[in-house]
Amino acid sequence: MEDFKKRFNKLLTNKFGRHPNLLRPEVNFSEDLGADILDMVELMLEFENEFNIAISDDEAEKITTLGEAETYIKEKIKNSRS
């Protein structure tokens, strides 16, 4: 999963311009990174493309922190391999 973390952080760094060391699980997309709804839609599409998963709109709305996103994506990857 080390490769996952690098890819995950690279997407976030490219999107929000933050150093990877500042990308902690508790960071909130809207409050801490200033993400609006368009940013989140774009980010979810990037996650889908990068990790070859599908994220429903309903599920995407529930993701508010980096930790939630990471956990959700890892679970989707795990389930897609089962």
BANUDREN-641466 format. One record per residue: x, y, z of N, C-alpha, C in turn; residue in three letters; residue number from 1. Coordinates in steps of 0.05 Angstrom, whole numbers, always signed. Example, Ala and Ser with C-alpha at 12.3 -4.5 7.8 and 13.67 -1.06 7.14 Angstrom:
<atom><n_X>+264</n_X><n_Y>-114</n_Y><n_Z>+156</n_Z><ca_X>+246</ca_X><ca_Y>-90</ca_Y><ca_Z>+156</ca_Z><c_X>+264</c_X><c_Y>-66</c_Y><c_Z>+156</c_Z><rest>ala</rest><nr>1</nr></atom>
<atom><n_X>+257</n_X><n_Y>-45</n_Y><n_Z>+142</n_Z><ca_X>+273</ca_X><ca_Y>-21</ca_Y><ca_Z>+143</ca_Z><c_X>+258</c_X><c_Y>+1</c_Y><c_Z>+157</c_Z><rest>ser</rest><nr>2</nr></atom>
This chain:
<atom><n_X>+16</n_X><n_Y>-24</n_Y><n_Z>+0</n_Z><ca_X>+0</ca_X><ca_Y>+0</ca_Y><ca_Z>+0</ca_Z><c_X>+17</c_X><c_Y>+25</c_Y><c_Z>+0</c_Z><rest>met</rest><nr>1</nr></atom>
<atom><n_X>+43</n_X><n_Y>+22</n_Y><n_Z>+2</n_Z><ca_X>+61</ca_X><ca_Y>+46</ca_Y><ca_Z>+0</ca_Z><c_X>+57</c_X><c_Y>+60</c_Y><c_Z>-26</c_Z><rest>glu</rest><nr>2</nr></atom>
<atom><n_X>+55</n_X><n_Y>+45</n_Y><n_Z>-48</n_Z><ca_X>+50</ca_X><ca_Y>+56</ca_Y><ca_Z>-74</ca_Z><c_X>+24</c_X><c_Y>+72</c_Y><c_Z>-74</c_Z><rest>asp</rest><nr>3</nr></atom>
<atom><n_X>+4</n_X><n_Y>+61</n_Y><n_Z>-61</n_Z><ca_X>-22</ca_X><ca_Y>+75</ca_Y><ca_Z>-59</ca_Z><c_X>-19</c_X><c_Y>+102</c_Y><c_Z>-46</c_Z><rest>phe</rest><nr>4</nr></atom>
<atom><n_X>-5</n_X><n_Y>+103</n_Y><n_Z>-24</n_Z><ca_X>-2</ca_X><ca_Y>+128</ca_Y><ca_Z>-9</ca_Z><c_X>+13</c_X><c_Y>+149</c_Y><c_Z>-26</c_Z><rest>lys</rest><nr>5</nr></atom>
<atom><n_X>+33</n_X><n_Y>+141</n_Y><n_Z>-41</n_Z><ca_X>+47</ca_X><ca_Y>+159</ca_Y><ca_Z>-58</ca_Z><c_X>+29</c_X><c_Y>+170</c_Y><c_Z>-80</c_Z><rest>lys</rest><nr>6</nr></atom>
<atom><n_X>+14</n_X><n_Y>+153</n_Y><n_Z>-92</n_Z><ca_X>-5</ca_X><ca_Y>+161</ca_Y><ca_Z>-113</ca_Z><c_X>-27</c_X><c_Y>+179</c_Y><c_Z>-102</c_Z><rest>arg</rest><nr>7</nr></atom>
<atom><n_X>-37</n_X><n_Y>+172</n_Y><n_Z>-79</n_Z><ca_X>-58</ca_X><ca_Y>+187</ca_Y><ca_Z>-65</ca_Z><c_X>-48</c_X><c_Y>+215</c_Y><c_Z>-59</c_Z><rest>phe</rest><nr>8</nr></atom>
<atom><n_X>-25</n_X><n_Y>+217</n_Y><n_Z>-46</n_Z><ca_X>-14</ca_X><ca_Y>+243</ca_Y><ca_Z>-39</ca_Z><c_X>-6</c_X><c_Y>+259</c_Y><c_Z>-63</c_Z><rest>asn</rest><nr>9</nr></atom>
<atom><n_X>+3</n_X><n_Y>+247</n_Y><n_Z>-84</n_Z><ca_X>+10</ca_X><ca_Y>+262</ca_Y><ca_Z>-108</ca_Z><c_X>-15</c_X><c_Y>+275</c_Y><c_Z>-120</c_Z><rest>lys</rest><nr>10</nr></atom>
<atom><n_X>-37</n_X><n_Y>+261</n_Y><n_Z>-121</n_Z><ca_X>-62</ca_X><ca_Y>+273</ca_Y><ca_Z>-131</ca_Z><c_X>-69</c_X><c_Y>+297</c_Y><c_Z>-114</c_Z><rest>leu</rest><nr>11</nr></atom>
<atom><n_X>-68</n_X><n_Y>+294</n_Y><n_Z>-87</n_Z><ca_X>-76</ca_X><ca_Y>+316</ca_Y><ca_Z>-69</ca_Z><c_X>-56</c_X><c_Y>+339</c_Y><c_Z>-71</c_Z><rest>leu</rest><nr>12</nr></atom>
<atom><n_X>-31</n_X><n_Y>+334</n_Y><n_Z>-74</n_Z><ca_X>-11</ca_X><ca_Y>+355</ca_Y><ca_Z>-76</ca_Z><c_X>-15</c_X><c_Y>+370</c_Y><c_Z>-102</c_Z><rest>thr</rest><nr>13</nr></atom>
<atom><n_X>-20</n_X><n_Y>+356</n_Y><n_Z>-124</n_Z><ca_X>-25</ca_X><ca_Y>+369</ca_Y><ca_Z>-149</ca_Z><c_X>-50</c_X><c_Y>+386</c_Y><c_Z>-149</c_Z><rest>asn</rest><nr>14</nr></atom>
<atom><n_X>-70</n_X><n_Y>+376</n_Y><n_Z>-136</n_Z><ca_X>-96</ca_X><ca_Y>+390</ca_Y><ca_Z>-135</ca_Z><c_X>-96</c_X><c_Y>+414</c_Y><c_Z>-117</c_Z><rest>lys</rest><nr>15</nr></atom>
<atom><n_X>-84</n_X><n_Y>+412</n_Y><n_Z>-93</n_Z><ca_X>-86</ca_X><ca_Y>+433</ca_Y><ca_Z>-73</ca_Z><c_X>-60</c_X><c_Y>+447</c_Y><c_Z>-68</c_Z><rest>phe</rest><nr>16</nr></atom>
<atom><n_X>-38</n_X><n_Y>+438</n_Y><n_Z>-80</n_Z><ca_X>-12</ca_X><ca_Y>+452</ca_Y><ca_Z>-77</ca_Z><c_X>-1</c_X><c_Y>+451</c_Y><c_Z>-49</c_Z><rest>gly</rest><nr>17</nr></atom>
<atom><n_X>-7</n_X><n_Y>+430</n_Y><n_Z>-34</n_Z><ca_X>+3</ca_X><ca_Y>+427</ca_Y><ca_Z>-7</ca_Z><c_X>+26</c_X><c_Y>+407</c_Y><c_Z>-6</c_Z><rest>arg</rest><nr>18</nr></atom>
<atom><n_X>+45</n_X><n_Y>+411</n_Y><n_Z>+12</n_Z><ca_X>+67</ca_X><ca_Y>+392</ca_Y><ca_Z>+15</ca_Z><c_X>+55</c_X><c_Y>+366</c_Y><c_Z>+27</c_Z><rest>his</rest><nr>19</nr></atom>
<atom><n_X>+65</n_X><n_Y>+343</n_Y><n_Z>+17</n_Z><ca_X>+54</ca_X><ca_Y>+317</ca_Y><ca_Z>+27</ca_Z><c_X>+55</c_X><c_Y>+314</c_Y><c_Z>+58</c_Z><rest>pro</rest><nr>20</nr></atom>
<atom><n_X>+75</n_X><n_Y>+327</n_Y><n_Z>+71</n_Z><ca_X>+76</ca_X><ca_Y>+325</ca_Y><ca_Z>+100</ca_Z><c_X>+53</c_X><c_Y>+338</c_Y><c_Z>+114</c_Z><rest>asn</rest><nr>21</nr></atom>
<atom><n_X>+39</n_X><n_Y>+356</n_Y><n_Z>+100</n_Z><ca_X>+16</ca_X><ca_Y>+370</ca_Y><ca_Z>+112</ca_Z><c_X>-10</c_X><c_Y>+355</c_Y><c_Z>+106</c_Z><rest>leu</rest><nr>22</nr></atom>
<atom><n_X>-9</n_X><n_Y>+334</n_Y><n_Z>+91</n_Z><ca_X>-33</ca_X><ca_Y>+318</ca_Y><ca_Z>+84</ca_Z><c_X>-38</c_X><c_Y>+296</c_Y><c_Z>+104</c_Z><rest>leu</rest><nr>23</nr></atom>
<atom><n_X>-50</n_X><n_Y>+304</n_Y><n_Z>+126</n_Z><ca_X>-56</ca_X><ca_Y>+286</ca_Y><ca_Z>+148</ca_Z><c_X>-85</c_X><c_Y>+276</c_Y><c_Z>+147</c_Z><rest>arg</rest><nr>24</nr></atom>
<atom><n_X>-91</n_X><n_Y>+254</n_Y><n_Z>+158</n_Z><ca_X>-118</ca_X><ca_Y>+243</ca_Y><ca_Z>+157</ca_Z><c_X>-140</c_X><c_Y>+261</c_Y><c_Z>+166</c_Z><rest>pro</rest><nr>25</nr></atom>
<atom><n_X>-134</n_X><n_Y>+278</n_Y><n_Z>+186</n_Z><ca_X>-155</ca_X><ca_Y>+295</ca_Y><ca_Z>+197</ca_Z><c_X>-160</c_X><c_Y>+321</c_Y><c_Z>+181</c_Z><rest>glu</rest><nr>26</nr></atom>
<atom><n_X>-144</n_X><n_Y>+326</n_Y><n_Z>+160</n_Z><ca_X>-148</ca_X><ca_Y>+349</ca_Y><ca_Z>+144</ca_Z><c_X>-175</c_X><c_Y>+348</c_Y><c_Z>+129</c_Z><rest>val</rest><nr>27</nr></atom>
<atom><n_X>-190</n_X><n_Y>+370</n_Y><n_Z>+132</n_Z><ca_X>-217</ca_X><ca_Y>+371</ca_Y><ca_Z>+120</ca_Z><c_X>-214</c_X><c_Y>+385</c_Y><c_Z>+93</c_Z><rest>asn</rest><nr>28</nr></atom>
<atom><n_X>-227</n_X><n_Y>+373</n_Y><n_Z>+73</n_Z><ca_X>-224</ca_X><ca_Y>+384</ca_Y><ca_Z>+46</ca_Z><c_X>-234</c_X><c_Y>+413</c_Y><c_Z>+44</c_Z><rest>phe</rest><nr>29</nr></atom>
<atom><n_X>-258</n_X><n_Y>+418</n_Y><n_Z>+55</n_Z><ca_X>-268</ca_X><ca_Y>+445</ca_Y><ca_Z>+52</ca_Z><c_X>-256</c_X><c_Y>+465</c_Y><c_Z>+72</c_Z><rest>ser</rest><nr>30</nr></atom>
<atom><n_X>-255</n_X><n_Y>+457</n_Y><n_Z>+97</n_Z><ca_X>-246</ca_X><ca_Y>+476</ca_Y><ca_Z>+118</ca_Z><c_X>-216</c_X><c_Y>+481</c_Y><c_Z>+117</c_Z><rest>glu</rest><nr>31</nr></atom>
<atom><n_X>-200</n_X><n_Y>+460</n_Y><n_Z>+112</n_Z><ca_X>-171</ca_X><ca_Y>+463</ca_Y><ca_Z>+113</ca_Z><c_X>-158</c_X><c_Y>+468</c_Y><c_Z>+86</c_Z><rest>asp</rest><nr>32</nr></atom>
<atom><n_X>-170</n_X><n_Y>+457</n_Y><n_Z>+65</n_Z><ca_X>-158</ca_X><ca_Y>+459</ca_Y><ca_Z>+38</ca_Z><c_X>-174</c_X><c_Y>+479</c_Y><c_Z>+20</c_Z><rest>leu</rest><nr>33</nr></atom>
<atom><n_X>-197</n_X><n_Y>+488</n_Y><n_Z>+30</n_Z><ca_X>-212</ca_X><ca_Y>+508</ca_Y><ca_Z>+15</ca_Z><c_X>-226</c_X><c_Y>+496</c_Y><c_Z>-10</c_Z><rest>gly</rest><nr>34</nr></atom>
<atom><n_X>-231</n_X><n_Y>+470</n_Y><n_Z>-9</n_Z><ca_X>-244</ca_X><ca_Y>+457</ca_Y><ca_Z>-32</ca_Z><c_X>-273</c_X><c_Y>+464</c_Y><c_Z>-33</c_Z><rest>ala</rest><nr>35</nr></atom>
<atom><n_X>-283</n_X><n_Y>+470</n_Y><n_Z>-57</n_Z><ca_X>-311</ca_X><ca_Y>+475</ca_Y><ca_Z>-62</ca_Z><c_X>-322</c_X><c_Y>+450</c_Y><c_Z>-76</c_Z><rest>asp</rest><nr>36</nr></atom>
<atom><n_X>-348</n_X><n_Y>+451</n_Y><n_Z>-82</n_Z><ca_X>-361</ca_X><ca_Y>+427</ca_Y><ca_Z>-94</ca_Z><c_X>-348</c_X><c_Y>+419</c_Y><c_Z>-121</c_Z><rest>ile</rest><nr>37</nr></atom>
<atom><n_X>-340</n_X><n_Y>+439</n_Y><n_Z>-137</n_Z><ca_X>-327</ca_X><ca_Y>+432</ca_Y><ca_Z>-162</ca_Z><c_X>-300</c_X><c_Y>+419</c_Y><c_Z>-157</c_Z><rest>leu</rest><nr>38</nr></atom>
<atom><n_X>-285</n_X><n_Y>+429</n_Y><n_Z>-138</n_Z><ca_X>-259</ca_X><ca_Y>+416</ca_Y><ca_Z>-131</ca_Z><c_X>-264</c_X><c_Y>+387</c_Y><c_Z>-123</c_Z><rest>asp</rest><nr>39</nr></atom>
<atom><n_X>-285</n_X><n_Y>+382</n_Y><n_Z>-108</n_Z><ca_X>-290</ca_X><ca_Y>+354</ca_Y><ca_Z>-98</ca_Z><c_X>-298</c_X><c_Y>+336</c_Y><c_Z>-121</c_Z><rest>met</rest><nr>40</nr></atom>
<atom><n_X>-315</n_X><n_Y>+346</n_Y><n_Z>-139</n_Z><ca_X>-323</ca_X><ca_Y>+330</ca_Y><ca_Z>-162</ca_Z><c_X>-299</c_X><c_Y>+323</c_Y><c_Z>-179</c_Z><rest>val</rest><nr>41</nr></atom>
<atom><n_X>-282</n_X><n_Y>+343</n_Y><n_Z>-184</n_Z><ca_X>-258</ca_X><ca_Y>+338</ca_Y><ca_Z>-200</ca_Z><c_X>-239</c_X><c_Y>+318</c_Y><c_Z>-186</c_Z><rest>glu</rest><nr>42</nr></atom>
<atom><n_X>-236</n_X><n_Y>+321</n_Y><n_Z>-160</n_Z><ca_X>-219</ca_X><ca_Y>+303</ca_Y><ca_Z>-144</ca_Z><c_X>-230</c_X><c_Y>+274</c_Y><c_Z>-145</c_Z><rest>leu</rest><nr>43</nr></atom>
<atom><n_X>-256</n_X><n_Y>+271</n_Y><n_Z>-142</n_Z><ca_X>-267</ca_X><ca_Y>+244</ca_Y><ca_Z>-142</ca_Z><c_X>-263</c_X><c_Y>+231</c_Y><c_Z>-170</c_Z><rest>met</rest><nr>44</nr></atom>
<atom><n_X>-265</n_X><n_Y>+247</n_Y><n_Z>-191</n_Z><ca_X>-260</ca_X><ca_Y>+237</ca_Y><ca_Z>-218</ca_Z><c_X>-230</c_X><c_Y>+228</c_Y><c_Z>-221</c_Z><rest>leu</rest><nr>45</nr></atom>
<atom><n_X>-213</n_X><n_Y>+244</n_Y><n_Z>-209</n_Z><ca_X>-184</ca_X><ca_Y>+238</ca_Y><ca_Z>-210</ca_Z><c_X>-179</c_X><c_Y>+212</c_Y><c_Z>-194</c_Z><rest>glu</rest><nr>46</nr></atom>
<atom><n_X>-192</n_X><n_Y>+209</n_Y><n_Z>-171</n_Z><ca_X>-189</ca_X><ca_Y>+184</ca_Y><ca_Z>-156</ca_Z><c_X>-199</c_X><c_Y>+160</c_Y><c_Z>-172</c_Z><rest>phe</rest><nr>47</nr></atom>
<atom><n_X>-222</n_X><n_Y>+164</n_Y><n_Z>-185</n_Z><ca_X>-233</ca_X><ca_Y>+142</ca_Y><ca_Z>-201</ca_Z><c_X>-214</c_X><c_Y>+133</c_Y><c_Z>-223</c_Z><rest>glu</rest><nr>48</nr></atom>
<atom><n_X>-203</n_X><n_Y>+153</n_Y><n_Z>-237</n_Z><ca_X>-184</ca_X><ca_Y>+147</ca_Y><ca_Z>-259</ca_Z><c_X>-158</c_X><c_Y>+135</c_Y><c_Z>-249</c_Z><rest>asn</rest><nr>49</nr></atom>
<atom><n_X>-147</n_X><n_Y>+146</n_Y><n_Z>-228</n_Z><ca_X>-121</ca_X><ca_Y>+137</ca_Y><ca_Z>-218</ca_Z><c_X>-123</c_X><c_Y>+108</c_Y><c_Z>-206</c_Z><rest>glu</rest><nr>50</nr></atom>
<atom><n_X>-144</n_X><n_Y>+103</n_Y><n_Z>-192</n_Z><ca_X>-146</ca_X><ca_Y>+77</ca_Y><ca_Z>-178</ca_Z><c_X>-166</c_X><c_Y>+57</c_Y><c_Z>-191</c_Z><rest>phe</rest><nr>51</nr></atom>
<atom><n_X>-177</n_X><n_Y>+65</n_Y><n_Z>-214</n_Z><ca_X>-195</ca_X><ca_Y>+48</ca_Y><ca_Z>-229</ca_Z><c_X>-218</c_X><c_Y>+38</c_Y><c_Z>-212</c_Z><rest>asn</rest><nr>52</nr></atom>
<atom><n_X>-232</n_X><n_Y>+57</n_Y><n_Z>-199</n_Z><ca_X>-255</ca_X><ca_Y>+51</ca_Y><ca_Z>-182</ca_Z><c_X>-278</c_X><c_Y>+69</c_Y><c_Z>-190</c_Z><rest>ile</rest><nr>53</nr></atom>
<atom><n_X>-301</n_X><n_Y>+64</n_Y><n_Z>-180</n_Z><ca_X>-325</ca_X><ca_Y>+81</ca_Y><ca_Z>-184</ca_Z><c_X>-333</c_X><c_Y>+92</c_Y><c_Z>-157</c_Z><rest>ala</rest><nr>54</nr></atom>
<atom><n_X>-338</n_X><n_Y>+118</n_Y><n_Z>-156</n_Z><ca_X>-347</ca_X><ca_Y>+131</ca_Y><ca_Z>-131</ca_Z><c_X>-374</c_X><c_Y>+143</c_Y><c_Z>-137</c_Z><rest>ile</rest><nr>55</nr></atom>
<atom><n_X>-395</n_X><n_Y>+134</n_Y><n_Z>-123</n_Z><ca_X>-421</ca_X><ca_Y>+145</ca_Y><ca_Z>-128</ca_Z><c_X>-423</c_X><c_Y>+173</c_Y><c_Z>-116</c_Z><rest>ser</rest><nr>56</nr></atom>
<atom><n_X>-441</n_X><n_Y>+189</n_Y><n_Z>-127</n_Z><ca_X>-445</ca_X><ca_Y>+216</ca_Y><ca_Z>-117</ca_Z><c_X>-453</c_X><c_Y>+216</c_Y><c_Z>-87</c_Z><rest>asp</rest><nr>57</nr></atom>
<atom><n_X>-470</n_X><n_Y>+197</n_Y><n_Z>-80</n_Z><ca_X>-478</ca_X><ca_Y>+195</ca_Y><ca_Z>-52</ca_Z><c_X>-454</c_X><c_Y>+190</c_Y><c_Z>-33</c_Z><rest>asp</rest><nr>58</nr></atom>
<atom><n_X>-437</n_X><n_Y>+171</n_Y><n_Z>-42</n_Z><ca_X>-413</ca_X><ca_Y>+165</ca_Y><ca_Z>-26</ca_Z><c_X>-394</c_X><c_Y>+188</c_Y><c_Z>-25</c_Z><rest>glu</rest><nr>59</nr></atom>
<atom><n_X>-390</n_X><n_Y>+202</n_Y><n_Z>-48</n_Z><ca_X>-372</ca_X><ca_Y>+224</ca_Y><ca_Z>-49</ca_Z><c_X>-380</c_X><c_Y>+246</c_Y><c_Z>-30</c_Z><rest>ala</rest><nr>60</nr></atom>
<atom><n_X>-406</n_X><n_Y>+251</n_Y><n_Z>-27</n_Z><ca_X>-415</ca_X><ca_Y>+272</ca_Y><ca_Z>-9</ca_Z><c_X>-408</c_X><c_Y>+266</c_Y><c_Z>+20</c_Z><rest>glu</rest><nr>61</nr></atom>
<atom><n_X>-405</n_X><n_Y>+241</n_Y><n_Z>+27</n_Z><ca_X>-398</ca_X><ca_Y>+234</ca_Y><ca_Z>+55</ca_Z><c_X>-369</c_X><c_Y>+237</c_Y><c_Z>+61</c_Z><rest>lys</rest><nr>62</nr></atom>
<atom><n_X>-352</n_X><n_Y>+240</n_Y><n_Z>+41</n_Z><ca_X>-323</ca_X><ca_Y>+242</ca_Y><ca_Z>+45</ca_Z><c_X>-316</c_X><c_Y>+271</c_Y><c_Z>+51</c_Z><rest>ile</rest><nr>63</nr></atom>
<atom><n_X>-307</n_X><n_Y>+276</n_Y><n_Z>+75</n_Z><ca_X>-301</ca_X><ca_Y>+304</ca_Y><ca_Z>+83</ca_Z><c_X>-271</c_X><c_Y>+308</c_Y><c_Z>+91</c_Z><rest>thr</rest><nr>64</nr></atom>
<atom><n_X>-258</n_X><n_Y>+286</n_Y><n_Z>+98</n_Z><ca_X>-230</ca_X><ca_Y>+288</ca_Y><ca_Z>+106</ca_Z><c_X>-212</c_X><c_Y>+271</c_Y><c_Z>+89</c_Z><rest>thr</rest><nr>65</nr></atom>
<atom><n_X>-186</n_X><n_Y>+276</n_Y><n_Z>+90</n_Z><ca_X>-167</ca_X><ca_Y>+260</ca_Y><ca_Z>+75</ca_Z><c_X>-168</c_X><c_Y>+231</c_Y><c_Z>+85</c_Z><rest>leu</rest><nr>66</nr></atom>
<atom><n_X>-170</n_X><n_Y>+227</n_Y><n_Z>+110</n_Z><ca_X>-171</ca_X><ca_Y>+200</ca_Y><ca_Z>+122</ca_Z><c_X>-195</c_X><c_Y>+185</c_Y><c_Z>+112</c_Z><rest>gly</rest><nr>67</nr></atom>
<atom><n_X>-218</n_X><n_Y>+198</n_Y><n_Z>+111</n_Z><ca_X>-242</ca_X><ca_Y>+185</ca_Y><ca_Z>+100</ca_Z><c_X>-239</c_X><c_Y>+177</c_Y><c_Z>+71</c_Z><rest>glu</rest><nr>68</nr></atom>
<atom><n_X>-227</n_X><n_Y>+195</n_Y><n_Z>+55</n_Z><ca_X>-222</ca_X><ca_Y>+189</ca_Y><ca_Z>+27</ca_Z><c_X>-203</c_X><c_Y>+165</c_Y><c_Z>+24</c_Z><rest>ala</rest><nr>69</nr></atom>
<atom><n_X>-182</n_X><n_Y>+165</n_Y><n_Z>+40</n_Z><ca_X>-162</ca_X><ca_Y>+144</ca_Y><ca_Z>+38</ca_Z><c_X>-175</c_X><c_Y>+117</c_Y><c_Z>+45</c_Z><rest>glu</rest><nr>70</nr></atom>
<atom><n_X>-189</n_X><n_Y>+116</n_Y><n_Z>+67</n_Z><ca_X>-202</ca_X><ca_Y>+92</ca_Y><ca_Z>+76</ca_Z><c_X>-222</c_X><c_Y>+82</c_Y><c_Z>+56</c_Z><rest>thr</rest><nr>71</nr></atom>
<atom><n_X>-238</n_X><n_Y>+100</n_Y><n_Z>+45</n_Z><ca_X>-259</ca_X><ca_Y>+93</ca_Y><ca_Z>+26</ca_Z><c_X>-246</c_X><c_Y>+81</c_Y><c_Z>+0</c_Z><rest>tyr</rest><nr>72</nr></atom>
<atom><n_X>-226</n_X><n_Y>+94</n_Y><n_Z>-10</n_Z><ca_X>-213</ca_X><ca_Y>+85</ca_Y><ca_Z>-35</ca_Z><c_X>-199</c_X><c_Y>+58</c_Y><c_Z>-30</c_Z><rest>ile</rest><nr>73</nr></atom>
<atom><n_X>-185</n_X><n_Y>+55</n_Y><n_Z>-8</n_Z><ca_X>-172</ca_X><ca_Y>+29</ca_Y><ca_Z>-3</ca_Z><c_X>-193</c_X><c_Y>+7</c_Y><c_Z>-2</c_Z><rest>lys</rest><nr>74</nr></atom>
<atom><n_X>-216</n_X><n_Y>+12</n_Y><n_Z>+11</n_Z><ca_X>-237</ca_X><ca_Y>-8</ca_Y><ca_Z>+12</ca_Z><c_X>-248</c_X><c_Y>-15</c_Y><c_Z>-15</c_Z><rest>glu</rest><nr>75</nr></atom>
<atom><n_X>-252</n_X><n_Y>+6</n_Y><n_Z>-32</n_Z><ca_X>-262</ca_X><ca_Y>+1</ca_Y><ca_Z>-59</ca_Z><c_X>-242</c_X><c_Y>-16</c_Y><c_Z>-75</c_Z><rest>lys</rest><nr>76</nr></atom>
<atom><n_X>-216</n_X><n_Y>-10</n_Y><n_Z>-72</n_Z><ca_X>-195</ca_X><ca_Y>-25</ca_Y><ca_Z>-86</ca_Z><c_X>-196</c_X><c_Y>-54</c_Y><c_Z>-77</c_Z><rest>ile</rest><nr>77</nr></atom>
<atom><n_X>-197</n_X><n_Y>-58</n_Y><n_Z>-51</n_Z><ca_X>-198</ca_X><ca_Y>-85</ca_Y><ca_Z>-39</ca_Z><c_X>-222</c_X><c_Y>-101</c_Y><c_Z>-49</c_Z><rest>lys</rest><nr>78</nr></atom>
<atom><n_X>-245</n_X><n_Y>-88</n_Y><n_Z>-50</n_Z><ca_X>-270</ca_X><ca_Y>-101</ca_Y><ca_Z>-59</ca_Z><c_X>-269</c_X><c_Y>-107</c_Y><c_Z>-89</c_Z><rest>asn</rest><nr>79</nr></atom>
<atom><n_X>-255</n_X><n_Y>-91</n_Y><n_Z>-104</n_Z><ca_X>-254</ca_X><ca_Y>-96</ca_Y><ca_Z>-133</ca_Z><c_X>-236</c_X><c_Y>-119</c_Y><c_Z>-140</c_Z><rest>ser</rest><nr>80</nr></atom>
<atom><n_X>-218</n_X><n_Y>-126</n_Y><n_Z>-121</n_Z><ca_X>-200</ca_X><ca_Y>-148</ca_Y><ca_Z>-125</ca_Z><c_X>-211</c_X><c_Y>-175</c_Y><c_Z>-115</c_Z><rest>arg</rest><nr>81</nr></atom>
<atom><n_X>-232</n_X><n_Y>-173</n_Y><n_Z>-100</n_Z><ca_X>-244</ca_X><ca_Y>-197</ca_Y><ca_Z>-88</ca_Z><c_X>-260</c_X><c_Y>-213</c_Y><c_Z>-108</c_Z><rest>ser</rest><nr>82</nr></atom>
